[in-house]
Amino acid sequence: MHHCLRITEILHLIFGYLADEKVTNANVTGAIRHKDVAVLARTCKAFMDPALDILWRTQSSLSPLVMCLPAQFWTLTVDQKDGVVSLLQEPSHEDWLTLKGYSRRIRAFDRTKLHLPTVCENIVDIVFSPDLSDELFPLLHTLNFTIFSGPPSDPIQLLHNTRLPQLVRLRFRTPKPYRNWDPDLYFTPASVPSLQALTIGAARARFHANTRLAPSSLREVIHLQFLCELTVTLPEGFDVDVCPSMQPTFPSLRRIALTVRSLDQCTNLLSCITSCELGSVKILHRSPATQDDIYQLFQEIERIRKRYADFNTLDIRGSHKNKPTAHPPFDLPRSMLTPFLASRRLRVLNLSSFVVLDISDSFIAQIALAWPEIETLHLRGPEQGDVRVTLEGIRELLRGCPRLQSLHMRIDARILPEGEPEMQSFSLRGLDIFGSLMEVETAVKQYLRTLAPRLQWLNMNRPHPVVMPAWVWLSPSP
């Protein structure tokens, strides 16, 4: 057989397809597909290794690994959920190493659709201790600490003492001691030199108002050579120039999601990024923005956009709504958006923090021509004054943007186009036109549902709730 068609590679592809949760079949669950692969693993020796690789490559719990220890070491307590695995006695170092035949196949600890027993907190601490983690998980590239329902007592301390040279994706929550006492997180990335994606999160309901990544730690993070994705809260008063370095700042960054107190913090950090492939900028700001803040930020984003032809995402939101402020709401001139029409690959434009002036059918026509790949478009028009986007403009937008899935915009729907729409959008799932002008609401609703027959959510008469983005690490402002 030709070396390009080696049997193990073919088997990996076949078994991987069987276990792939993205394969959509209403009658086949993830658990059944994994059982099929397990049966194949027992069929013959040639099938065993590739099948085991597939079964072990992504784990959503440590319980399958722990339950491979001899029975005298562990017990399974079954409750109303999935059960909990705990240790009856602590295995020796040599006992843990007997699991290498399975653990070396694990590439990721991340969420799956399988419902597995959880493990006690001390098991996570033991398995990811410096003495064991290197030997047990030599190929681990993704580590999501949030999957462990009993989280490690201190994931930051574990990471500080453990070296995972192959790890490229890391996600963890702030441990309770940090939330309750120390607002600064001291995360040293030296243990993960190949890190490409970093997300630091916390459960929203228990999140300490001032928790953030310590400035000293952030200064180490910004020089990670391979970091492509970053989701983090900037500490108060953080200045990247305080500790100058000859190393480039975020040289490989492609996506950034920041929570900041004020937009000037964000502008300062963006101005130092040296990556030429930064295509996604997401910002949550907790204080109202001034005109100068917005002007400086958009100048910096325009510099980033010019440097990367495939710039695709700009998402700016505020969590300060309904708070009294000395600053009036900032009106964003349409001219500040005009340069973005040159970004042909734009997929997300969410400017829900600002009021965008002079949105008209003519500007909507330009958008339809400029952004054929747009999927999310949220532009707030003025609450008072003329609304110059009509139902005909929305129809032309959907005609020119066949991938549009979410649209938030105020419109003038007092005049319905005659006859049925000449086209239909089968991609639009969410539409928010709260604050729009209309006379017969039922007629407008019928027209929109005819125009977009797969609409799952249509808001016409109530304010859209302020939903905290899933991509940021959130806290209420103190």
Protein Blocks (a to p, Z undefined) as FASTA:
>chain_A
ZZklgfklmmmmmmmmmmpmklccfkbcfklmmmmmmmmmmmpmmlmmmmmmmmmmpccb
fklmmmmpcfklpccdddfknopaddfbdcdfklmmmmmmmmmmpmbdcddfbdcddddf
klmmmmmgmklmmmmmmmbcbdcfklpmbacfblmlmmmmpccfkbmbdcddddfklmmm
mmcdcddfklmmmbcbdcddddfklpcfkbccdfklmmmmmmomklmbdcddddehiafk
lmgcfbdehklbcbdcdddfblklmmmmmmmpmbfkbfbdcdddfbdcdfklmmmmmmmm
mmmmmmpmkbcbdcdddfkghiacfbdcddddfklmmmmmmmmmbfbdcdfkbccehiaf
klmmmmmmmmmmbfbdcddddfbdcdfbdfklmmmmmmmmmmbmbdcddddfkbccehjd
fbdcfkbmbdcfehiacfblmlmmmmmmmmmmmbcbdcfkbccdddddfkbccdddZZ
